[in-house]
Amino acid sequence: MPYDLNRLDLLIVEPDTGVASTWRRLLSTLRMKAPNVLPGADQAWTLLKGVPQGGAVTGAKVDALICRWELPGDDGLKLIERLRRDAESPAPFLPAIIVTTTVTRERVRQALDAGVHEVLMLPLTPKAVESRLREMVERPRKFVRGGGYFGPDRRRQVRADYAGPFRRAADKAKT
């Protein structure tokens, strides 16, 4: 039975009010509850840390972060890197989707290296948003730490029949 996405409390970091409005309509179309939408990385960090901001309720429950890559000042990728690597991070394991207008192989690699779960391209479509959310929730990846990286395992699947070639020195020592 598929997960009821209406149970998710989403934090969306989107500076463009038109796109933020699109997020609200799109999630309503998917019968999901209204997200908490903030315009920038600093506001998101503050909310996640539970510090009062302009009368907002503190300690909001957040199940997943959807963040625009192109943010004024600090970009969204830096927010996710900070979330993963900062010693005082309030939620280093928080599932994260990065949203961008430009998707290239290099940008996807950068996003994965930062600890992003999924990459989503603008313009938004209900099918793409729902599939990325379902992928994160229904097929969660374990988190790994090593070589300066901390985040979800970048491999989508582990095949039992795969026997190499192994590229890591530690793997080669075992064979």
C-alpha positions as CSV (number, residue, x, y, z in Angstrom):
1,M,0.0,0.0,0.0
2,P,1.5,3.4,-1.0
3,Y,2.4,5.9,1.7
4,D,-0.2,8.7,2.3
5,L,1.8,11.8,1.2
6,N,-0.7,13.9,3.0
7,R,1.0,13.0,6.2
8,L,4.2,14.8,5.2
9,D,5.1,18.2,6.7
10,L,7.1,19.9,3.9
11,L,9.4,22.9,4.2
12,I,9.9,24.6,0.9
13,V,12.5,27.2,0.4
14,E,11.4,29.3,-2.6
15,P,12.2,33.0,-3.1
16,D,9.8,33.5,-6.1
17,T,6.3,34.2,-4.9
18,G,4.8,32.9,-8.1
19,V,6.6,29.6,-7.9
20,A,5.7,29.4,-4.2
21,S,2.1,29.8,-5.1
22,T,2.5,27.1,-7.7
23,W,3.9,24.8,-5.0
24,R,0.8,25.4,-2.9
25,R,-1.6,24.7,-5.8
26,L,0.4,21.6,-6.9
27,L,0.5,20.1,-3.5
28,S,-3.2,20.8,-3.1
29,T,-3.8,19.0,-6.4
30,L,-1.9,16.0,-4.9
31,R,-4.2,16.2,-1.8
32,M,-1.2,17.1,0.4
33,K,-1.3,19.5,3.3
34,A,-0.2,23.1,2.8
35,P,3.6,23.4,3.0
36,N,5.6,25.9,5.1
37,V,7.2,28.1,2.4
38,L,10.1,30.4,3.2
39,P,12.0,32.8,0.9
40,G,15.6,32.0,1.8
41,A,18.2,29.7,3.3
42,D,18.6,31.8,6.5
43,Q,14.9,31.7,7.3
44,A,14.9,27.9,6.7
45,W,17.9,27.4,9.0
46,T,16.3,29.5,11.7
47,L,13.0,27.6,11.5
48,L,14.9,24.3,11.6
49,K,16.8,25.4,14.6
50,G,13.5,26.3,16.3
51,V,14.3,30.0,16.9
52,P,11.4,32.4,16.7
53,Q,11.1,34.4,13.5
54,G,8.6,37.2,13.1
55,G,5.9,35.5,15.2
56,A,6.1,32.2,13.4
57,V,5.5,29.1,15.5
58,T,8.8,27.6,16.7
59,G,9.9,24.1,16.4
60,A,7.8,23.3,13.4
61,K,7.6,19.7,12.4
62,V,9.5,19.1,9.1
63,D,9.6,15.7,7.4
64,A,11.3,16.8,4.2
65,L,13.0,19.9,2.7
66,I,12.4,21.1,-0.9
67,C,14.9,23.8,-1.7
68,R,15.4,26.0,-4.7
69,W,19.1,25.9,-5.9
70,E,19.0,29.5,-7.1
71,L,18.4,31.5,-3.9
72,P,19.5,35.1,-3.3
73,G,22.7,35.2,-1.3
74,D,23.5,31.7,-0.2
75,D,22.3,29.1,-2.7
76,G,20.1,26.2,-1.8
77,L,22.9,23.6,-2.3
78,K,24.9,25.3,0.5
79,L,21.9,25.1,2.8
80,I,21.7,21.3,2.2
81,E,25.5,21.0,2.6
82,R,25.2,22.9,5.9
83,L,22.4,20.7,7.0
84,R,24.5,17.6,6.4
85,R,27.9,18.8,7.7
86,D,27.4,21.5,10.3
87,A,28.2,20.1,13.8
88,E,25.1,22.1,15.1
89,S,22.8,20.9,12.4
90,P,19.2,20.4,13.8
91,A,18.4,17.8,11.2
92,P,21.4,16.1,9.4
93,F,19.2,13.2,8.2
94,L,16.3,15.3,6.8
95,P,15.3,14.2,3.3
96,A,16.1,16.9,0.8
97,I,15.1,17.7,-2.8
98,I,16.8,20.4,-4.8
99,V,14.8,22.3,-7.4
100,T,16.6,24.0,-10.3
101,T,16.0,25.5,-13.7
102,T,19.1,23.9,-15.1
103,V,19.9,20.2,-15.0
104,T,23.2,19.0,-16.3
105,R,25.2,15.9,-15.4
106,E,27.7,18.2,-13.5
107,R,24.9,19.9,-11.5
108,V,23.4,16.5,-10.6
109,R,26.8,15.3,-9.5
110,Q,27.2,18.5,-7.3
111,A,23.8,18.0,-5.8
112,L,24.5,14.3,-5.0
113,D,27.9,15.3,-3.5
114,A,26.1,17.8,-1.3
115,G,23.8,15.1,0.2
116,V,20.6,15.7,-1.9
117,H,18.2,12.9,-2.2
118,E,16.5,14.0,-5.4
119,V,16.8,16.6,-8.1
120,L,13.7,18.2,-9.6
121,M,13.6,20.5,-12.6
122,L,11.4,23.5,-13.1
123,P,8.7,23.8,-14.4
124,L,7.0,21.7,-11.8
125,T,4.6,18.9,-12.8
126,P,2.4,17.0,-10.3
127,K,3.7,13.6,-11.6
128,A,7.4,14.6,-11.1
129,V,6.9,16.0,-7.6
130,E,4.8,13.0,-6.5
131,S,7.4,10.6,-7.9
132,R,10.3,12.3,-6.1
133,L,8.5,12.4,-2.8
134,R,7.4,8.8,-3.1
135,E,11.0,7.8,-4.0
136,M,12.3,9.5,-0.8
137,V,9.6,8.1,1.5
138,E,8.9,4.6,0.1
139,R,12.5,3.7,-0.8
140,P,14.6,5.5,1.8
141,R,18.4,5.2,1.4
142,K,20.6,4.7,4.3
143,F,23.1,7.5,5.2
144,V,26.8,7.0,4.7
145,R,29.8,8.9,5.9
146,G,33.2,8.7,4.3
147,G,35.8,10.7,2.4
148,G,34.4,14.0,3.4
149,Y,30.9,13.0,2.3
150,F,27.8,12.6,4.6
151,G,24.4,12.0,3.1
152,P,22.1,9.4,1.6
153,D,23.8,6.5,-0.2
154,R,24.2,7.7,-3.8
155,R,23.5,4.2,-5.2
156,R,19.9,3.7,-6.0
157,Q,20.1,0.0,-5.7
158,V,22.4,-2.7,-4.5
159,R,22.5,-5.7,-6.8
160,A,23.1,-9.0,-5.1
161,D,24.6,-10.4,-8.3
162,Y,27.2,-7.6,-8.7
163,A,30.7,-8.9,-8.0
164,G,32.9,-5.9,-9.1
165,P,35.0,-4.4,-10.4
166,F,35.8,-2.8,-7.1
167,R,37.4,0.6,-7.2
168,R,38.1,1.3,-3.6
169,A,41.4,0.1,-2.0
170,A,39.5,-1.4,0.9
171,D,37.3,-3.4,-1.5
172,K,40.3,-4.7,-3.4
173,A,42.0,-5.8,-0.2
174,K,39.0,-8.0,0.6
175,T,39.1,-9.9,-2.7
